[in-house]
Amino acid sequence: MEDLLRPVAVVGGAVAVTLVVVRIADLMLRRIGERHPETPLWTLLRRCRRPLAVVLCTALLRGGYGYAGVVVGPSGVIAQALTLVLIGACGWLAVRVAAAVVESFYARYAAGSADEARVRRVRTQLTLIQRVVTAAVVVVAAGAMLLTFPDMKTVGTSLLASAGLIGVVAGVAAQPTLGNLFAGLQIAFGDMVRIGDTVVVEKEWGKVEEITLTYIVVTTWDERRITMPVSYFTSRPFENWSRGNPQMTGSVFLHLDHAAPVDLIREHLHSVLVGCPEWDGRAWSLVVTDTTPTTVQVRALVTAKDASDIWTLRCVVREELVGWLRREHPYALPRINTAPAPGLAQAPDRRQTPPASEDIGPGPGTA
């Protein structure tokens, strides 16, 4: 009877203590979060309830395992399993705490900063830092689990003797991966590209959706996702329309007939811009930039606060100008002349007109 009651008491006591401690900690964090709503850390730490419960319960079971006197299978199997679970739960808890601290810092920084570009840069850096911390915790936890096996200690001693050669081989084999890793850190702290930036890569326009240690996801305007290695952004040129000041200048080109009323087109362009919310009012112009034997090239210059607005504004200006010309001045649209060329009889006389008779002196044989 005693052999049955002791395991039940150990397991029941561990579960009861875990539930009570986790509940108290959750209530304390909730009250602190209500008193300090400006600090989201306490609310975010409540996500750590499950890993905390696993850590606490496993630690209590591991500590009371000897008192329970349970023998199942080979000696020490249950203790070894509890140790592995405890190490994994500690790593889980560390990752959750790190994520809560990072998210809390970013939330407070974003709430107190008016510079959108700086906020995106901090977000990118914190995201990559969080991923590095997670990877480090996973590696340390896996190493600690392996070291709990006695056979691994012996293997580890022999491996240390050839660590130099293995390091060289691993470095050569993992050169692309390591290159992407360092490229990711360079992007994060070099402020080359940030989450939310508008970029043009491989003639595709889109926004940076995600940045990891090895790849970057760019969402195009038509909602496609382009996944590219981070080394691409450190080894090839690309356009970043959001770096520094996001304001942009766009142009709209029209090919018109030589008889097009440029002054009237200029006035209509200004009226279109005044009624368009995408125009930021910084600058505008309309000039003739080129001519051909059949048409003239007219360029309308407009400005907007960011890349999305400049694209919309260019489309609106192009549509409005073409529609207005078709309705009001159809002769200004380019045409193909099909009439025959004038003949010699219809061509203007280009010969020099002789001088008037009164200007001519007396000729020979005149009186």
C-alpha angles and dihedrals in degrees: 000000000000091000089059098042097051096059090044091050092049094048094041093047092049092050093046094049090047094052093047095047094045091048092050092047091049092051092048092051091047093052093045089049091052091051093047107035091159089070111062092185095093093051092047092050089063087075087071093070096102099047089044090053092050092047094048096044094046092047091051092047091047091050094047096041093098092052092049092061095210115164115188121160120327117002115278097010094123092044090050091049092049090050092052092048090049092052092048092047091050090053090048091051092048091052092049093048092048091049091050092050092048094047091046092052092048093048093052093045093048091049093052100040126078095188106097094191092054091048091054091049092052090047091053093048094047092047092054092043090053091051092050091050091048092050091048092050092049092050093047092047092049091049092049090051092052092049091058089071112083093216091057091061091060092046090048092055092055092045093055090061091062097034092115095056093042090050092054093047092046091048092053093044094047096042095118092047094047090046091055090046094055090041089056092052090046091053092048097050099026092061092226097138132359138194107278096025119138109234140172114218126168088355090301121124119212149116128272106251103173138010121195133169092268110024144022126218117215118192110211125215091261091054097258119141120227114195114201133173113255090236088071091069093050098045104037134048118254137169119252109189093181099053111116110338112017092205113118141191120219135189135212119200124204128185109213141168119272089249093061113132099238094181093054091046089052092052092048091049090057092050090051092051093049090057095044116092092203093067111093094200096238100119145337138172144165121208139158106251103176145004135209130186089268108026146022124228115230121193123202114198120203137168135214139176097252145359096273093053094045091055092049092045093052091051092048094048093048093049095045095048095047092047093047092049092048091052103037106022111021091160088068093067116095115270137186112235112225100168116112119257115262115264128232092271092055095042116100116259105256095181117115114263111240116243120265118275094243090060092055116090123227113293127225116289095023122128 
